[in-house]
Amino acid sequence: MEQSELKKMAAERAAEFVEDGMTLGLGTGSTVFFLVEAIAKRVKDEHLHIQGVATSSRTAEQAESLGIPMRDLNDVDHIDLCIDGADEIDANFQGIKGGGAAHTLEKMVATNSRRNIWIVDESKMVDHLGKFPLPTEVIPFGCEQVFRKLEAEGLHPHFRLNADGKRVLTHNKNYVIDLHMSNIKHPHILKNYLDAQVGILEHGLFLDLVDNVVVGTQDGVKVLTATRH
């Protein structure tokens, strides 16, 4: 099967976790696109009463166009379940997100959710994190200083550029510096280092966060329960 088919399988299976009355966190990306379609179908067919909190304007617009009421994160008192994609998930269920430069908003919604599910195709499951570049969101003021510090640490930073060769801007009008590390041996140590760097608003390490991973594979959909060592 094509990768898009695997993503759609995972998304449709994850939509089954949605229950009437829920406030849902809805992520960003190609797999979430299929998820929103599947949830909207259930809302229509089963007359579910739910509301969503999106991590991007793109997801919010899609959900609203399909009849899912959306709310701002500031206007809800809780989120029952957040469903989002991931760029890499290792054997200990630690993840990298931010390929779409929305990782700050995604992490805000995820950390305010009672439960988190990631939906991926099997190519996103890896032994060790790092092959996918790790995104950091950096404020423009002093960003070159941040870049030099990251470079001095051997983290191989690169400003993310768009097709015109200009620096990508996040929803918050900040830059993205991707760290091309190949193999992140100690994710928690790296997290602590990045958390301490003034000028880095947020990074794409999502650690000790996910509860279940729904994986689309050539052998069907697998629902994994997170275990950490």
N, C-alpha and C positions, 0 to 999 in steps of 0.2 A: 504493500500500500504506500501511497505518497505520504509525505510528511504532513500535509494539510489534512488528510483523512485521519491520521493518528491524533492530531490535535483536536479535530472535531469529535472523535470518539471520546476522548478524555473530557472534553468540555461538556458533552451531553450527559456523561455519567456523573460529573460533578454537580450538574444542575439538579440531580435527584436528591441532593442533600438539602435543598432549599425547602423550608417549611412555611406554612401560612403564618403571617404575623411577624415575620423576620425583618430586621433591618440588616441589609447586606452590604458588605464592602465589595466593590467591583473593581478589579484591577485594570491593567492596560496591556494591549498587545494583540497579536493575531489569534492566539488561542482564546483569549477573553472575548473576542468578537463572536466566536462560535458560542461561547457560554451565554452571552447576553441574549442571543437569538433563542437558545434553548430555554432559558428562564422565561423569556417573554411568551413563548409558546405555552409553557405551563401556566403562566398567569392568565392567559386567555382561555385555555381549555379547562382549567381547574378552578378558575375564579379566585386565585390566590390574592391575598392582600399583603403586599410587601412594599418596602421602600429601599432605595439604594443610596449608597455614598460612593461616588466615583473617584478614581485617582487621576483622571484626566478629563479634559473637556470633550475629547473624542468619544470616550466611553459614555459620558453623561448624555451627550447628544444622541448617541445610538440608542441608549436605554429609554430615554424620554420619547424618542420617535416610535418606539415599540410599545409604549404604554406603561413603562415602569416609572413610578414617581421617584424623583431624585431629591436628595437633601444635601445640604452642606455639612461637612464634618462638625462645624461649630454648633449646628442646630439639632444634633441627636445626642441622647444621653448614653447610648451604648450602640455597639455593633455586634450582632449575634454571630455572624459568620462572614469572613472575608475569603473570597476566591480570586486567585490571581495566577499568572504564569510565573515562570522562572527561567533564567538563562543557563544555570547550572545547579545541580543538586548532587552533593557528594554522598558517600556511603554512610555518613553520620547524620544525614538529613540537614546539613548546613547548606545555604544557598547563596548564589549571586544573582542579583536583579539589577536592572537599570539599562538594559539594551535600548530601551526607548526613552532614556533620559528622564524617567518619571519616578526614580527610586525614592526621592525624598517624600513625595506625596504618598507613594505606595507604602513606605515604612510607617508613616503617620497613621494611615488607615489600618494597617496590619497590627500595629502595637496597641491600637485602641479596640481591637476585636477580641471577642471571647474565644474564637476558634479560627484557625487558618488552614485553608486547603490550597495547595498548589496543583495546577493542571499543566502537564507537559507531554511531549512525545518522548519516546525512549532515548533519543539522542541527547537529551538534557541530563540524563543520569550518568554520573562520572564517579571514578574512584576518589579523585582529589580535585579541589577547586583550583582555578587559575588559568586554564586554557582560554576561557572566555575572559577578555579584559575586564578588570574590576573598575566600575565607574565611581568617580567622586564628583560631587557638585561643589563648585568653588565660586565664591563671590568674586566679581571682576577686580575690585580694589585689592591690590597686592597679590594678584593671582600669580604673577611671575615669581614672586618670592616663595609662594607655596610650591610652585613647580620645581624650583631649584632645590628645595628641601626634599621633596619626593625623589628627585633625581639623585641627590647625594646619598639617600638611603638605599639606592639600588632598586627602586621600584619601577623603573622604566616608564615614566609618565609620558603621555601624549595628549595634547589638546584634541578633543573630538571636533572634526570639521564637517561641514555640510557639503553638498555637491558643488557649491560655488567657491569652496575653499575658505569659507568664513567659519568662525567658531560657532558651534552649536549653542543655542540658548535654551535653557530649561524653561518650564512654566514660570519660574521665579526670576527669569531674566539673568540667570547665572551661567557660568561655563561648566563644561564637563571635562575633567581630566581623567582619562582611562589609564589604568596601571596594567602594563603588559608583563605579567610575572611568570606565566607558563605553569607554575606550580606553587600554590599557597600552602606551605607545610604547616603553619600554625595560624589558622584563621583568627582565633581569639586574641592572640598577641598583636596581629596586624590591626584588628578592630580597635583595640585599646590605643594603639599608636595613632591611627587615623582620627579617632574620637578626640584626641588631645591636640590636634593641629588647628590652630586658629586660622580661619579662612575657609576651611572645609565645612560646608554646611551639613553634608551627609554623604555616606558612602553606600555602596551596593552590597555589602556583606549583611545577609539576613541570617542571624545565628540563633539557634535555640528558640525558634519561633513557630515553625510549621507543625501541625498536628497530623495531617494526612497528605499524601501525594497521590494524585490520580494520574496514571501513566498510560498513554496510548501506545501499544506495542503491536508487532506483527501477529502476536498470538492473542490479541484482545486487550481489554482494559484491565489494568491491575490497580487495586486500591491498597496503598501501603500506609501502615501506621508508623509514625516517626519513633525511632529508638536512637538514643545517643549514648556514646561510650566516653 
